[in-house]
Amino acid sequence: MSILKEYIKMVSKGLKDFDKVAEGWINVYKEHNDLLTDEELKVIIERRLICESCPLNSKSAKTSKEYKDLYNEPYESDRSTLHCSICACPILAKTSSLLSNCGLEDYKGKQKVELKWKSIK
């Protein structure tokens, strides 16, 4: 898949969830400027640890049995930033959006999948 097609898909989804996307990037800014509460920061760090070890993140999904079991094909992406292979969101912003659930929420396959983390708001 070309990187342009990937970004177009990501932007169209982002427009639908603009409030969550904006909150994620605002919280990234707040994190870098020490403006988050200790509780918010704890939740974000826990989510990042889950996503970084998840077999469905963009780096792991390329060889992940879990991804192949869901979609019956290997994951492909030209994006260089770590992102969720299911929802396409950058891990940095997705994990910072306290309004958001894990990207598995966007899985539309036949199998039922459990989210790895949920919204706290």
N, C-alpha and C positions, 0 to 999 in steps of 0.2 A: 504494500500500500504506500502511495506517495505521502510524503510529509504534509504537502498542501491539503490533500484529502483528509488526513488525520486532523489537522487543525480546523478545517471547515466543520467537520463532524463535532469536534470538541466545542467550538464557538456556538454552534446551533444548540447544543445541549446546555451550554453555559447560560445562554440567554433565557432559557426556560427556568433555570434555577439561579437567576441573577442574585437574589438575596443571599443564598448560601455561598455562592462564588465570592461575592463582595465581602461577606463576613470572614471567609477564609483568608483572603488577601489582607484585609484590615488586621486580622489577628496575627498574621505573619509580621506585619509592620509593628504591631504592639509588642510582639515577642522580641523583636530586634531592638526595641527601645524600652524594654523592661516595664511595660504598661499592663501586662496581664496579671490577674490574681494568681496566687500560688496554686489554687485548685484548677483554674483554667490551664495553666502551664503543665500541671501534672497530667491532666486528661490528654492534652496534645502530645506530650512525650510518650505516654503509654500507647496512644494510637500509632504514632510513628514507629515505635518498636514493633508493633503488630504488623504494620504494613511493610516494613523493611524485611521482615522474616517471612512474609506471606508468599506462597508459591504462585500467587496471581499478580504480583507486582511486575512491571514491564521487563525487568531483567530476569527474574525467575521464570516467568510465564513462557518464555521462548523454549524452555526445555521441561516445563512442568507437566507432570502427568495429570494433575488436578485440572489445569486449563484444557488439556487435550480431552479429558473425560467429559468436560462440560460442552465443548464445541466440536469435538471430533476432528480437530486440526490443530497444528501448532500455532502459537501466537507469533505475529509478525508486526513490527513497527520500525519506522525510521526515526522516531523521536529519540533524542539523547537524554532527556530528563526522566527521572524516575516517576512513573505514573501507574495508575491502576489499569490493568489490562481489561477490566470489565467496564468501568465507567469512563475511562480515559482521563480522569482528573489527575493533575500533578499531586503527588503524595504530600508535598509541602503544604499546599493550600487545602487539600481535602481534609487532612488530619487537623487542620486549624479551624475548620468550620464546625463550631459546636452545635449548629443546627442540622448538620448532616449525619446520615448513617453511612456505614461502610459501603463501598462501591458495589458490593454484591447485590445491593438493593436494585440495581439496574439490570441484573441478570434476568433474561426473559426466556430461558430454556425450559425444557420439560422437567428437569430435576429440581427438587426443592433444595435450596441451599441456605445455610444459616449465616447470618451476618457475623462478622468478626468483632464489630463494635457498633454502638448505637448512639444516636443524638442524646445530649444531656439536657436539652432545652425543650 
